[in-house]
Amino acid sequence: MSTLYLRNVPDDVLDRLRILAGHDGLSVSAMAVRELAESTRRVGNLAVLGDLPDLEVPVSEVLTALDEARSER
């Protein structure tokens, strides 16, 4: 496993990470890794969508709907 050092993290971002981490009983580092893992899972979505037949639905609408559905969980 690799190590990632983050610099120039805005104070408000770090404050929010601390709050999220505290709610879940995690360290700030563990919370940051979890959030990075979650956001990077979406990288393959465009490739999958590109292989589907064109139904004339804009990709932006599909991605917006996915993000909205994920935020409701």
VENSULFEN-V39939 format. One record per helix or strand of 3 or more residues. SS is the DSSP state (helix for helix, strand for strand). FROM is the first residue (numbers start at 1). TO is the last residue. If there is no record, write none. Layout:
BEGIN
SS;FROM;TO
SS;FROM;TO
END
This chain:
BEGIN
helix;11;24
helix;28;51
helix;59;72
END
